[in-house]
Amino acid sequence: MIEMKYFVFVLLTALLLVAGCNEPVEQPQGKGTLILSITNDSIEGLDKIFVTFSSFEVHKTFPEEEWLDFSSQEKEFDLIVLQSDEAIKGFIGEKEINSGNFDKIRFELKEFMVRINGSDYYLELPSEKIEVKRDFEVSTDLTTEMIINFSSKSVVLSNGEYKLVPRVSLLTEKEFKQKYS
């Protein structure tokens, strides 16, 4: 009986030692391509809407949670030109990134100007950074395109002044085509 207890003790000790020596093996993570574009719903009564962005970031949720720099290159768009009833979008950038699950895109606005009847109005920005929530996945060896869509209700006239009230959503390429083609 003592030999059996000794045998079980040695066996359990050996198993614990072997289990303690194993380090987790990191699997190499694949890469996929993310394309960001921008579009705009029709906004009546405005001649131009110039938007200057200074950075774009994407928030990864899996396998690690982190903000990834997508682009810090300044980009300017005339949203009137990108009115999506004509299925036009502006190219923000394309980047190869580690594949995974994402839930937000954050961008920094530097300037937002509207032109109405030849007069320019620089709108006060409610905050420097705007986050848009939407779950999406960047898969290994595949391309994912997400389109930032400014709503027609982003520019409002209140008490005789034009104000920026960002109403922004994220569309997939398929949703963009269904909505605006």
N, CA, C and O of each residue as an XYZ file, in Angstrom:
724
protein
N       0.818     -1.194      0.000
C       0.000      0.000      0.000
C       0.866      1.265      0.000
O       0.545      2.250     -0.664
N       1.975      1.218      0.760
C       2.868      2.370      0.812
C       3.502      2.593     -0.558
O       3.698      3.736     -0.969
N       3.823      1.514     -1.267
C       4.414      1.643     -2.594
C       3.429      2.299     -3.566
O       3.840      3.090     -4.415
N       2.167      1.990     -3.457
C       1.137      2.590     -4.323
C       1.003      4.081     -4.031
O       0.920      4.884     -4.960
N       0.981      4.467     -2.743
C       0.902      5.889     -2.389
C       2.141      6.618     -2.890
O       2.042      7.728     -3.414
N       3.311      5.996     -2.731
C       4.552      6.597     -3.200
C       4.508      6.772     -4.721
O       4.907      7.820     -5.228
N       4.038      5.777     -5.442
C       3.931      5.829     -6.898
C       3.000      6.966     -7.336
O       3.339      7.719     -8.249
N       1.834      7.099     -6.699
C       0.877      8.159     -7.027
C       1.485      9.522     -6.725
O       1.332     10.459     -7.509
N       2.185      9.639     -5.577
C       2.828     10.896     -5.198
C       3.868     11.307     -6.246
O       3.886     12.460     -6.677
N       4.716     10.391     -6.651
C       5.753     10.686     -7.645
C       5.113     11.045     -8.984
O       5.557     11.981     -9.648
N       4.103     10.333     -9.376
C       3.416     10.602    -10.640
C       2.788     11.989    -10.638
O       2.959     12.733    -11.604
N       2.068     12.360     -9.583
C       1.436     13.685     -9.486
C       2.491     14.787     -9.461
O       2.315     15.823    -10.102
N       3.579     14.576     -8.732
C       4.646     15.571     -8.674
C       5.245     15.776    -10.062
O       5.475     16.913    -10.473
N       5.497     14.705    -10.776
C       6.056     14.793    -12.126
C       5.104     15.534    -13.063
O       5.542     16.354    -13.870
N       3.824     15.253    -12.962
C       2.837     15.938    -13.810
C       2.792     17.432    -13.510
O       2.714     18.248    -14.428
N       2.841     17.792    -12.238
C       2.834     19.206    -11.864
C       4.083     19.917    -12.375
O       3.999     21.047    -12.858
N       5.234     19.267    -12.273
C       6.470     19.873    -12.774
C       6.420     20.078    -14.282
O       6.812     21.134    -14.780
N       5.946     19.086    -15.002
C       5.852     19.201    -16.457
C       4.844     20.283    -16.843
O       5.101     21.071    -17.753
N       3.706     20.326    -16.160
C       2.681     21.333    -16.458
C       3.202     22.729    -16.170
O       2.887     23.663    -16.907
N       3.985     22.895    -15.125
C       4.528     24.208    -14.769
C       5.589     24.688    -15.727
O       5.836     25.891    -15.808
N       6.222     23.798    -16.453
C       7.297     24.168    -17.379
C       6.767     24.612    -18.738
O       7.492     25.247    -19.505
N       5.544     24.295    -19.038
C       4.991     24.657    -20.341
C       4.663     26.141    -20.381
O       3.904     26.632    -19.545
N       5.226     26.857    -21.344
C       4.883     28.258    -21.549
C       3.878     28.312    -22.689
O       3.931     27.499    -23.612
N       2.954     29.281    -22.622
C       2.004     29.376    -23.728
C       2.740     29.697    -25.027
O       3.642     30.534    -25.063
N       2.344     29.030    -26.054
C       2.950     29.238    -27.362
C       2.102     30.256    -28.106
O       0.905     30.051    -28.309
N       2.735     31.366    -28.515
C       1.995     32.384    -29.253
C       1.869     31.962    -30.704
O       2.853     31.626    -31.363
N       0.646     31.988    -31.181
C       0.405     31.668    -32.579
C       0.717     32.918    -33.404
O       0.322     34.024    -33.033
N       1.411     32.745    -34.501
C       1.643     33.922    -35.343
C       0.307     34.458    -35.842
O      -0.556     33.702    -36.287
N       0.155     35.777    -35.760
C      -1.109     36.389    -36.154
C      -1.024     36.780    -37.621
O      -0.022     37.333    -38.073
N      -2.087     36.486    -38.355
C      -2.124     36.842    -39.753
C      -2.401     38.321    -39.943
O      -2.734     39.040    -39.001
N      -2.257     38.747    -41.166
C      -2.505     40.147    -41.500
C      -3.605     40.220    -42.548
O      -3.739     39.354    -43.412
N      -4.378     41.275    -42.439
C      -5.405     41.573    -43.422
C      -5.286     43.031    -43.806
O      -4.496     43.766    -43.211
N      -6.049     43.459    -44.780
C      -5.994     44.843    -45.246
C      -7.283     45.557    -44.867
O      -8.379     45.037    -45.075
N      -7.137     46.756    -44.308
C      -8.281     47.603    -43.975
C      -8.235     48.836    -44.865
O      -7.214     49.518    -44.957
N      -9.356     49.108    -45.517
C      -9.517     50.317    -46.321
C     -10.545     51.184    -45.622
O     -11.624     50.709    -45.270
N     -10.219     52.448    -45.418
C     -11.185     53.416    -44.881
C     -11.531     54.410    -45.970
O     -10.658     54.926    -46.668
N     -12.828     54.669    -46.102
C     -13.336     55.650    -47.058
C     -14.336     56.538    -46.334
O     -14.694     56.277    -45.185
N     -14.780     57.579    -47.005
C     -15.744     58.508    -46.414
C     -16.789     58.868    -47.453
O     -16.493     58.948    -48.646
N     -18.013     59.085    -46.991
C     -19.087     59.525    -47.874
C     -20.018     60.427    -47.074
O     -19.780     60.695    -45.897
N     -21.068     60.886    -47.718
C     -21.941     61.873    -47.113
C     -23.344     61.743    -47.685
O     -23.519     61.621    -48.897
N     -24.344     61.769    -46.808
C     -25.728     61.870    -47.278
C     -25.924     63.249    -47.911
O     -25.168     64.176    -47.620
N     -26.901     63.386    -48.747
C     -27.194     64.682    -49.365
C     -27.546     65.722    -48.310
O     -28.333     65.464    -47.399
N     -26.954     66.889    -48.450
C     -27.266     68.008    -47.550
C     -27.716     69.168    -48.426
O     -26.947     69.695    -49.230
N     -28.944     69.544    -48.260
C     -29.524     70.603    -49.086
C     -29.101     71.987    -48.581
O     -28.924     72.193    -47.381
N     -28.944     72.921    -49.505
C     -28.716     74.315    -49.153
C     -27.270     74.696    -48.890
O     -26.991     75.857    -48.591
N     -26.342     73.753    -48.992
C     -24.933     74.064    -48.764
C     -24.165     73.935    -50.076
O     -24.366     72.982    -50.829
N     -23.286     74.898    -50.345
C     -22.484     74.845    -51.568
C     -21.286     73.907    -51.405
O     -20.955     73.150    -52.317
N     -20.650     73.963    -50.253
C     -19.456     73.155    -49.973
C     -19.443     72.790    -48.494
O     -19.961     73.525    -47.654
N     -18.849     71.656    -48.194
C     -18.561     71.260    -46.811
C     -17.137     70.730    -46.817
O     -16.887     69.602    -47.243
N     -16.210     71.546    -46.344
C     -14.817     71.126    -46.279
C     -14.523     70.605    -44.879
O     -14.755     71.287    -43.881
N     -14.005     69.380    -44.829
C     -13.640     68.757    -43.558
C     -12.165     68.389    -43.638
O     -11.714     67.763    -44.597
N     -11.418     68.794    -42.602
C     -10.008     68.429    -42.526
C      -9.823     67.500    -41.335
O     -10.142     67.849    -40.198
N      -9.304     66.319    -41.617
C      -9.007     65.313    -40.595
C      -7.505     65.314    -40.363
O      -6.725     65.512    -41.294
N      -7.103     65.090    -39.108
C      -5.665     65.026    -38.848
C      -5.190     63.644    -38.437
O      -3.986     63.387    -38.451
N      -6.107     62.736    -38.068
C      -5.678     61.368    -37.745
C      -6.869     60.421    -37.741
O      -8.020     60.825    -37.576
N      -6.547     59.143    -37.930
C      -7.541     58.070    -37.874
C      -6.944     56.919    -37.079
O      -5.775     56.578    -37.256
N      -7.755     56.314    -36.193
C      -7.337     55.162    -35.410
C      -8.452     54.130    -35.428
O      -9.622     54.472    -35.601
N      -8.087     52.866    -35.248
C      -9.073     51.788    -35.142
C      -8.853     51.072    -33.817
O      -7.717     50.907    -33.371
N      -9.947     50.647    -33.190
C      -9.873     49.979    -31.891
C     -10.062     48.488    -32.069
O     -11.105     48.018    -32.523
N      -9.022     47.757    -31.696
C      -9.040     46.301    -31.805
C      -9.499     45.718    -30.470
O      -9.062     46.160    -29.407
N     -10.386     44.718    -30.533
C     -10.895     44.098    -29.308
C     -10.393     42.683    -29.098
O     -10.387     42.191    -27.969
N      -9.969     42.014    -30.177
C      -9.513     40.637    -30.038
C      -8.492     40.337    -31.115
O      -8.721     40.740    -32.256
N      -7.399     39.674    -30.854
C      -7.078     38.991    -29.614
C      -6.565     39.911    -28.501
O      -6.688     39.542    -27.333
N      -6.001     41.079    -28.794
C      -5.629     42.014    -27.736
C      -6.444     43.288    -27.926
O      -6.784     43.655    -29.050
N      -6.756     43.961    -26.816
C      -7.477     45.229    -26.915
C      -6.457     46.355    -27.014
O      -5.587     46.499    -26.156
N      -6.579     47.160    -28.084
C      -5.640     48.264    -28.283
C      -6.145     49.199    -29.382
O      -6.920     48.801    -30.252
N      -5.682     50.463    -29.321
C      -5.925     51.418    -30.398
C      -4.748     51.329    -31.362
O      -3.593     51.355    -30.937
N      -5.034     51.224    -32.646
C      -4.003     51.167    -33.673
C      -4.060     52.422    -34.529
O      -5.136     52.839    -34.959
N      -2.919     53.014    -34.771
C      -2.836     54.179    -35.646
C      -3.093     53.718    -37.073
O      -2.388     52.848    -37.583
N      -4.091     54.292    -37.712
C      -4.371     53.947    -39.109
C      -3.685     54.946    -40.041
O      -3.042     54.561    -41.017
N      -3.833     56.234    -39.725
C      -3.209     57.273    -40.541
C      -3.102     58.550    -39.721
O      -4.049     58.950    -39.043
N      -1.942     59.180    -39.792
C      -1.783     60.489    -39.157
C      -1.526     61.549    -40.225
O      -1.115     62.671    -39.929
N      -1.777     61.164    -41.460
C      -1.640     62.105    -42.568
C      -2.908     62.953    -42.653
O      -4.019     62.423    -42.637
N      -2.734     64.266    -42.745
C      -3.883     65.165    -42.835
C      -4.613     64.938    -44.156
O      -3.997     64.843    -45.218
N      -5.951     64.852    -44.063
C      -6.787     64.623    -45.243
C      -7.898     65.671    -45.257
O      -8.484     65.986    -44.221
N      -8.177     66.203    -46.443
C      -9.268     67.173    -46.591
C     -10.235     66.672    -47.657
O      -9.831     66.209    -48.724
N     -11.523     66.778    -47.339
C     -12.569     66.348    -48.269
C     -13.638     67.423    -48.368
O     -13.928     68.121    -47.397
N     -14.220     67.547    -49.557
C     -15.432     68.335    -49.741
C     -16.576     67.326    -49.738
O     -16.781     66.598    -50.709
N     -17.309     67.294    -48.642
C     -18.366     66.289    -48.483
C     -19.494     66.449    -49.505
O     -20.192     65.481    -49.805
N     -19.679     67.646    -50.039
C     -20.712     67.842    -51.068
C     -20.355     67.013    -52.305
O     -21.236     66.427    -52.934
N     -19.076     66.962    -52.653
C     -18.638     66.168    -53.797
C     -18.893     64.684    -53.539
O     -19.122     63.915    -54.473
N     -18.851     64.285    -52.262
C     -18.992     62.872    -51.903
C     -20.422     62.478    -51.569
O     -20.644     61.445    -50.937
N     -21.387     63.278    -51.979
C     -22.774     62.944    -51.649
C     -23.091     61.550    -52.146
O     -22.958     61.245    -53.332
N     -23.513     60.709    -51.214
C     -23.623     59.288    -51.509
C     -24.846     58.907    -52.330
O     -24.982     57.740    -52.698
N     -25.738     59.839    -52.631
C     -26.827     59.475    -53.524
C     -26.274     59.192    -54.920
O     -26.963     58.617    -55.763
N     -25.028     59.598    -55.156
C     -24.357     59.306    -56.414
C     -23.337     58.177    -56.232
O     -22.556     57.899    -57.142
N     -23.339     57.529    -55.070
C     -22.437     56.411    -54.763
C     -20.976     56.789    -54.941
O     -20.195     56.036    -55.522
N     -20.613     57.969    -54.433
C     -19.225     58.423    -54.498
C     -18.656     58.387    -53.082
O     -19.330     58.738    -52.114
N     -17.411     57.958    -52.988
C     -16.749     57.965    -51.684
C     -15.318     58.448    -51.851
O     -14.707     58.297    -52.908
N     -14.803     59.031    -50.779
C     -13.428     59.515    -50.782
C     -12.524     58.503    -50.105
O     -12.906     57.883    -49.112
N     -11.347     58.341    -50.633
C     -10.384     57.369    -50.126
C      -9.573     57.987    -48.995
O      -8.872     58.978    -49.203
N      -9.662     57.409    -47.797
C      -8.868     57.871    -46.668
C      -7.528     57.153    -46.656
O      -6.481     57.786    -46.515
N      -7.557     55.848    -46.802
C      -6.307     55.113    -46.806
C      -6.520     53.615    -46.814
O      -7.635     53.116    -46.665
N      -5.416     52.919    -46.992
C      -5.390     51.457    -47.006
C      -4.167     51.040    -46.207
O      -3.077     51.581    -46.394
N      -4.358     50.064    -45.304
C      -3.246     49.658    -44.454
C      -3.350     48.177    -44.123
O      -4.433     47.663    -43.846
N      -2.208     47.503    -44.156
C      -2.158     46.113    -43.722
C      -1.979     46.112    -42.206
O      -1.050     46.723    -41.677
N      -2.886     45.416    -41.517
C      -2.852     45.370    -40.057
C      -3.048     43.935    -39.596
O      -3.480     43.076    -40.365
N      -2.722     43.682    -38.316
C      -2.960     42.354    -37.758
C      -4.453     42.067    -37.781
O      -5.264     42.917    -37.414
N      -4.807     40.873    -38.211
C      -6.222     40.508    -38.286
C      -6.808     40.416    -36.883
O      -6.088     40.221    -35.904
N      -8.124     40.560    -36.806
C      -8.808     40.480    -35.517
C     -10.161     41.144    -35.569
O     -10.663     41.492    -36.638
N     -10.750     41.318    -34.386
C     -12.054     41.965    -34.246
C     -11.856     43.405    -33.802
O     -10.987     43.705    -32.983
N     -12.670     44.285    -34.353
C     -12.591     45.719    -34.074
C     -13.986     46.210    -33.722
O     -14.983     45.608    -34.121
N     -14.056     47.324    -32.959
C     -15.382     47.821    -32.590
C     -15.543     49.336    -32.712
O     -16.639     49.849    -32.487
N     -14.479     50.066    -33.064
C     -14.594     51.523    -33.169
C     -13.566     52.064    -34.144
O     -12.499     51.488    -34.356
N     -13.929     53.185    -34.724
C     -12.981     54.000    -35.471
C     -13.040     55.379    -34.840
O     -14.114     55.916    -34.571
N     -11.861     55.938    -34.611
C     -11.781     57.275    -33.998
C     -10.989     58.160    -34.944
O      -9.952     57.763    -35.476
N     -11.507     59.380    -35.142
C     -10.778     60.312    -35.994
C     -10.771     61.685    -35.355
O     -11.650     62.045    -34.572
N      -9.750     62.435    -35.717
C      -9.587     63.782    -35.173
C      -9.919     64.790    -36.260
O      -9.357     64.758    -37.355
N     -10.843     65.684    -35.936
C     -11.206     66.759    -36.856
C     -10.339     67.975    -36.565
O     -10.193     68.393    -35.416
N      -9.771     68.531    -37.621
C      -8.971     69.744    -37.454
C      -9.807     70.976    -37.800
O      -9.695     72.028    -37.170
N     -10.654     70.808    -38.828
C     -11.446     71.961    -39.281
C     -12.696     71.473    -39.998
O     -12.684     70.441    -40.668
N     -13.778     72.236    -39.846
C     -15.035     71.912    -40.513
C     -15.623     73.233    -41.003
O     -15.997     74.082    -40.194
N     -15.707     73.411    -42.321
C     -16.167     74.673    -42.895
C     -17.287     74.405    -43.899
O     -17.206     73.472    -44.698
N     -18.324     75.225    -43.851
C     -19.395     75.144    -44.840
C     -19.434     76.441    -45.641
O     -19.130     77.517    -45.125
N     -19.814     76.319    -46.911
C     -19.974     77.495    -47.771
C     -21.438     77.555    -48.177
O     -21.986     76.616    -48.754
N     -22.058     78.694    -47.857
C     -23.469     78.896    -48.176
C     -23.590     80.230    -48.899
O     -23.203     81.272    -48.370
N     -24.131     80.188    -50.113
C     -24.290     81.392    -50.928
C     -23.003     82.201    -51.006
O     -23.030     83.428    -50.917
N     -21.869     81.507    -51.174
C     -20.578     82.181    -51.332
C     -19.903     82.607    -50.040
O     -18.769     83.085    -50.081
N     -20.550     82.455    -48.903
C     -19.939     82.833    -47.617
C     -19.467     81.589    -46.875
O     -20.170     80.580    -46.814
N     -18.254     81.681    -46.309
C     -17.673     80.559    -45.576
C     -17.948     80.703    -44.078
O     -17.813     81.785    -43.508
N     -18.334     79.592    -43.459
C     -18.587     79.538    -42.019
C     -17.749     78.401    -41.423
O     -17.919     77.234    -41.774
N     -16.855     78.768    -40.526
C     -16.046     77.761    -39.829
C     -16.804     77.353    -38.577
O     -17.074     78.177    -37.704
N     -17.142     76.079    -38.500
C     -17.976     75.607    -37.414
C     -17.120     75.169    -36.224
O     -16.049     74.582    -36.380
N     -17.627     75.474    -35.047
C     -16.946     75.053    -33.828
C     -17.059     73.541    -33.700
O     -18.128     72.961    -33.891
N     -15.951     72.928    -33.379
C     -15.929     71.476    -33.240
C     -16.355     71.093    -31.826
O     -15.829     71.638    -30.855
N     -17.295     70.168    -31.697
C     -17.764     69.778    -30.367
C     -16.680     69.068    -29.552
O     -16.683     69.133    -28.323
N     -15.774     68.406    -30.221
C     -14.617     67.782    -29.580
C     -13.604     67.521    -30.681
O     -13.948     67.483    -31.863
N     -12.356     67.342    -30.285
C     -11.339     67.102    -31.301
C     -11.477     65.716    -31.915
O     -11.298     65.541    -33.121
N     -11.797     64.735    -31.081
C     -11.885     63.361    -31.575
C     -13.326     62.874    -31.553
O     -14.089     63.148    -30.626
N     -13.665     62.153    -32.592
C     -15.004     61.587    -32.708
C     -14.854     60.075    -32.863
O     -14.081     59.604    -33.697
N     -15.593     59.322    -32.058
C     -15.584     57.868    -32.131
C     -16.881     57.377    -32.758
O     -17.970     57.855    -32.443
N     -16.732     56.419    -33.646
C     -17.881     55.791    -34.284
C     -17.812     54.304    -33.946
O     -16.820     53.636    -34.236
N     -18.880     53.794    -33.328
C     -18.893     52.396    -32.893
C     -19.552     51.509    -33.934
O     -20.607     51.825    -34.484
N     -18.888     50.383    -34.185
C     -19.425     49.395    -35.119
C     -18.499     48.184    -35.082
O     -17.296     48.322    -35.304
N     -19.033     47.021    -34.809
C     -18.226     45.807    -34.825
C     -17.908     45.424    -36.271
O     -18.778     45.430    -37.142
N     -16.632     45.091    -36.500
C     -16.230     44.569    -37.801
C     -14.984     43.717    -37.612
O     -14.320     43.781    -36.577
N     -14.682     42.927    -38.621
C     -13.551     42.011    -38.543
C     -12.628     42.228    -39.732
O     -13.075     42.426    -40.861
N     -11.339     42.186    -39.453
C     -10.332     42.166    -40.510
C      -9.766     40.754    -40.500
O      -9.117     40.347    -39.536
N     -10.010     40.015    -41.563
C      -9.610     38.612    -41.644
C      -8.258     38.476    -42.343
O      -7.881     39.297    -43.178
N      -7.548     37.421    -41.978
C      -6.238     37.144    -42.553
C      -6.336     37.001    -44.073
O      -7.191     36.284    -44.594
N      -5.440     37.700    -44.765
C      -5.308     37.643    -46.231
C      -6.527     38.164    -46.987
O      -6.663     37.909    -48.183
N      -7.414     38.890    -46.307
C      -8.585     39.467    -46.977
C      -8.591     40.986    -46.786
O      -7.895     41.520    -45.923
N      -9.390     41.667    -47.606
C      -9.535     43.115    -47.517
C     -10.916     43.449    -46.974
O     -11.926     42.922    -47.441
N     -10.944     44.328    -45.985
C     -12.185     44.818    -45.390
C     -12.248     46.318    -45.648
O     -11.280     47.033    -45.390
N     -13.382     46.802    -46.154
C     -13.546     48.246    -46.335
C     -14.658     48.734    -45.428
O     -15.750     48.165    -45.403
N     -14.373     49.790    -44.683
C     -15.362     50.456    -43.855
C     -15.480     51.898    -44.343
O     -14.479     52.564    -44.604
N     -16.726     52.366    -44.461
C     -16.999     53.694    -44.987
C     -17.600     54.551    -43.889
O     -18.634     54.209    -43.315
N     -16.943     55.672    -43.599
C     -17.447     56.632    -42.620
C     -18.498     57.465    -43.332
O     -18.206     58.104    -44.343
N     -19.723     57.463    -42.810
C     -20.844     58.135    -43.463
C     -21.333     59.294    -42.596
O     -21.882     59.079    -41.515
N     -21.133     60.522    -43.075
C     -21.659     61.696    -42.380
C     -23.131     61.856    -42.745
O     -23.494     61.810    -43.920
N     -23.961     62.041    -41.748
C     -25.392     62.220    -41.968
C     -25.687     63.641    -42.441
O     -24.939     64.577    -42.159
N     -26.786     63.775    -43.159
C     -27.225     65.092    -43.606
C     -27.605     65.981    -42.426
O     -27.732     67.195    -42.586
N     -27.786     65.402    -41.260
C     -28.163     66.179    -40.070
C     -26.953     66.608    -39.242
O     -27.114     67.039    -38.101
N     -25.741     66.498    -39.799
C     -24.522     66.887    -39.076
C     -24.351     68.393    -39.003
O     -23.713     68.899    -38.080
N     -24.915     69.119    -39.966
C     -24.846     70.580    -39.963
C     -26.249     71.102    -39.707
O     -27.174     70.818    -40.468
N     -26.405     71.875    -38.620
C     -27.722     72.400    -38.266
C     -27.658     73.909    -38.110
O     -26.625     74.471    -37.748
N     -28.770     74.547    -38.387
C     -28.920     75.985    -38.174
C     -29.678     76.168    -36.874
O     -30.816     75.720    -36.736
N     -29.035     76.832    -35.918
C     -29.632     77.032    -34.599
C     -29.400     78.474    -34.162
O     -28.261     78.929    -34.059
N     -30.493     79.182    -33.908
C     -30.420     80.590    -33.486
C     -29.588     81.433    -34.448
O     -28.804     82.281    -34.022
N     -29.763     81.197    -35.743
C     -29.067     81.975    -36.761
C     -27.620     81.591    -36.979
O     -26.926     82.238    -37.764
N     -27.137     80.539    -36.295
C     -25.750     80.098    -36.466
C     -25.710     78.643    -36.926
O     -26.521     77.815    -36.510
N     -24.741     78.357    -37.800
C     -24.551     76.973    -38.229
C     -23.688     76.260    -37.200
O     -22.678     76.790    -36.735
N     -24.101     75.057    -36.857
C     -23.389     74.277    -35.848
C     -23.120     72.877    -36.388
O     -23.874     72.334    -37.195
N     -22.010     72.316    -35.906
C     -21.663     70.947    -36.246
C     -22.149     70.028    -35.132
O     -21.731     70.142    -33.979
N     -23.034     69.122    -35.502
C     -23.515     68.095    -34.584
C     -23.212     66.763    -35.287
O     -24.048     66.237    -36.021
N     -22.004     66.227    -35.053
C     -21.598     65.041    -35.819
C     -22.548     63.866    -35.642
O     -22.733     63.357    -34.536
N     -23.134     63.455    -36.729
C     -23.956     62.246    -36.782
C     -23.301     61.367    -37.834
O     -23.485     61.541    -39.039
N     -22.541     60.428    -37.331
C     -21.674     59.648    -38.199
C     -21.922     58.167    -37.951
O     -22.127     57.744    -36.814
N     -21.902     57.383    -39.024
C     -22.045     55.933    -38.899
C     -20.961     55.257    -39.735
O     -20.284     55.897    -40.539
N     -20.816     53.967    -39.529
C     -19.891     53.168    -40.331
C     -20.680     52.178    -41.166
O     -21.563     51.485    -40.661
N     -20.357     52.118    -42.435
C     -21.008     51.189    -43.352
C     -19.975     50.208    -43.895
O     -18.805     50.552    -44.067
N     -20.417     48.996    -44.160
C     -19.574     48.066    -44.912
C     -19.711     48.412    -46.389
O     -20.605     49.166    -46.771
N     -18.841     47.873    -47.205
C     -18.926     48.099    -48.651
C     -20.277     47.599    -49.186
O     -20.894     48.261    -50.021
N     -20.730     46.451    -48.715
C     -22.007     45.888    -49.164
C     -23.170     46.812    -48.787
O     -24.051     47.062    -49.609
N     -23.177     47.319    -47.554
C     -24.244     48.230    -47.123
C     -24.222     49.520    -47.932
O     -25.272     50.050    -48.292
N     -23.029     50.021    -48.216
C     -22.893     51.235    -49.024
C     -23.518     51.025    -50.399
O     -24.277     51.870    -50.875
N     -23.204     49.911    -51.029
C     -23.731     49.635    -52.373
C     -25.251     49.470    -52.336
O     -25.947     49.957    -53.227
N     -25.773     48.784    -51.308
C     -27.216     48.595    -51.207
C     -27.935     49.906    -50.987
O     -29.005     50.129    -51.552
N     -27.364     50.776    -50.174
C     -28.020     52.023    -49.812
C     -27.949     53.074    -50.903
O     -28.883     53.857    -51.075
N     -26.846     53.097    -51.641
C     -26.614     54.223    -52.542
C     -26.471     53.850    -54.010
O     -26.139     54.711    -54.825
N     -26.709     52.606    -54.370
C     -26.598     52.253    -55.804
C     -27.958     52.220    -56.455
O     -28.064     51.944    -57.650
